[in-house]
C-alpha cells in the first residue's frame, strides 16, 4: 500500500509515486484525498490514451463532479504506459483510497527535473491547510 507521507505532490493536488521498473523510472499518478473531498460526488473521469506523450504542467485528463469539471495536470514528463481503465466505471474507489486503487496513469519518465518542483507531504499538508 502506498503511504501518502512518502509521495510527492503537485500544487494542483496530483500525487506521484516514482519507482524503478525494468531500467526505467515509472511515475504512478493520482489525485489526493484532499482533492477528492473538495470535489465531492464524482460522476465522470477522462484519462489519456496509452502512448500519449505528456509534459509536466499540462492537462492529461478531466475529472467531473456534480459541482465542477476540473483538469488533471501531469506532474512529470514522459509517455503514458498504463491507464487505470476500471476507474471510470468505479469512481467510488477514489473516495475509498485515492492512494492505492485510485491511481490514474503510469508514466515512463524521460526527465527527473519536474520532480524538484513537487511538494513533500509536509509542504503539501501546509498548502491544504491554507486552502482549507
C-alpha positions as CSV (number, residue, x, y, z in Angstrom):
1,X,0.0,0.0,0.0
2,X,1.3,3.5,-0.8
3,X,1.9,5.7,2.2
4,X,0.7,9.3,1.5
5,X,3.6,10.6,3.6
6,X,6.1,9.0,1.1
7,X,4.6,10.5,-2.1
8,X,5.3,13.8,-3.9
9,X,2.5,16.3,-4.6
10,X,1.8,18.9,-7.3
11,X,0.2,22.2,-6.1
12,X,-2.8,21.2,-8.3
13,X,-3.4,18.2,-5.9
14,X,-2.0,15.3,-8.0
15,X,0.3,12.8,-6.2
16,X,3.2,10.9,-7.7
17,X,5.0,7.7,-6.7
18,X,8.2,7.0,-8.6
19,X,9.7,3.5,-8.8
20,X,12.4,1.8,-10.9
21,X,11.0,-0.8,-13.3
22,X,12.9,-2.5,-16.0
23,X,15.6,0.2,-16.2
24,X,13.0,3.0,-16.4
25,X,11.6,5.4,-13.9
26,X,7.8,4.9,-13.7
27,X,5.6,7.6,-12.1
28,X,2.2,6.4,-10.9
29,X,-0.1,9.4,-10.7
30,X,-3.4,10.0,-8.9
31,X,-5.2,12.8,-7.0
32,X,-5.0,13.4,-3.3
33,X,-7.7,12.7,-0.7
34,X,-7.9,16.5,-0.2
35,X,-8.8,16.9,-3.9
36,X,-11.4,14.1,-3.8
37,X,-13.0,15.5,-0.7
38,X,-13.1,19.0,-2.2
39,X,-14.7,17.8,-5.5
40,X,-17.3,15.6,-3.8
41,X,-19.8,13.4,-5.7
42,X,-17.6,12.4,-8.7
43,X,-19.5,11.5,-11.8
44,X,-17.0,11.2,-14.7
45,X,-13.3,10.9,-15.5
46,X,-11.5,11.2,-18.8
47,X,-8.0,9.8,-18.9
48,X,-5.4,9.8,-21.8
49,X,-4.6,7.1,-24.3
50,X,-1.7,4.8,-23.7
51,X,1.3,6.0,-25.8
52,X,0.5,9.7,-25.3
53,X,3.4,12.0,-24.5
54,X,2.8,14.2,-21.6
55,X,4.6,17.2,-20.1
56,X,4.7,18.5,-16.6
57,X,2.1,21.1,-16.0
58,X,-0.1,20.1,-19.0
59,X,-3.6,18.7,-18.6
60,X,-3.8,14.9,-19.2
61,X,-7.5,14.5,-18.5
62,X,-10.5,15.7,-16.6
63,X,-12.5,14.8,-13.6
64,X,-16.1,15.9,-13.1
65,X,-18.2,16.2,-10.0
66,X,-21.7,17.4,-9.5
67,X,-20.0,20.8,-8.6
68,X,-17.5,21.3,-11.4
69,X,-15.2,19.9,-14.1
70,X,-11.5,20.0,-13.2
71,X,-8.4,19.4,-15.3
72,X,-6.0,16.8,-14.2
73,X,-2.4,18.1,-14.5
74,X,0.6,16.0,-15.2
75,X,3.3,16.4,-12.6
76,X,6.1,14.7,-14.8
77,X,7.3,14.5,-18.4
78,X,7.1,11.2,-20.3
79,X,4.9,8.7,-22.0
80,X,1.7,7.2,-20.7
81,X,2.3,3.4,-20.5
82,X,-0.7,2.4,-18.5
83,X,-4.2,3.8,-17.7
84,X,-6.5,2.7,-14.9
85,X,-9.3,1.7,-17.2
86,X,-11.6,0.4,-14.4
87,X,-11.7,3.8,-12.7
88,X,-14.3,5.3,-15.0
89,X,-16.8,2.7,-14.0
90,X,-15.9,2.8,-10.3
91,X,-15.1,6.3,-9.2
92,X,-16.0,5.3,-5.6
93,X,-12.5,3.8,-5.4
94,X,-11.2,7.4,-5.2
95,X,-13.3,8.0,-2.1
96,X,-12.2,4.7,-0.5
97,X,-8.4,5.0,-1.1
98,X,-7.1,7.5,-3.7
99,X,-3.5,6.4,-2.9
100,X,-3.8,2.7,-3.7
101,X,-6.6,1.6,-6.1
102,X,-7.3,5.2,-7.1
103,X,-4.2,5.6,-9.3
104,X,-5.0,7.1,-12.7
105,X,-2.0,6.7,-15.0
106,X,1.5,5.3,-15.1
107,X,4.1,7.3,-17.0
108,X,7.6,6.3,-18.2
109,X,9.5,9.4,-17.2
110,X,12.1,10.9,-19.6
111,X,13.3,13.6,-17.2
112,X,13.6,13.9,-13.4
113,X,13.7,17.7,-13.3
114,X,10.0,18.2,-12.8
115,X,10.2,16.2,-9.6
116,X,12.2,19.0,-8.0
117,X,9.1,21.3,-8.3
118,X,6.8,18.9,-6.4
119,X,6.0,19.2,-2.7
120,X,6.8,16.6,0.0
121,X,3.9,15.5,2.3
122,X,4.6,18.2,5.0
123,X,4.6,21.1,2.4
124,X,1.5,19.7,0.7
125,X,-0.3,19.4,4.1
126,X,0.5,23.1,4.8
127,X,-0.8,24.1,1.4
128,X,-4.1,22.2,2.0
129,X,-4.5,23.8,5.4
130,X,-4.1,27.3,3.8
131,X,-6.7,26.3,1.1
132,X,-9.0,24.5,3.6
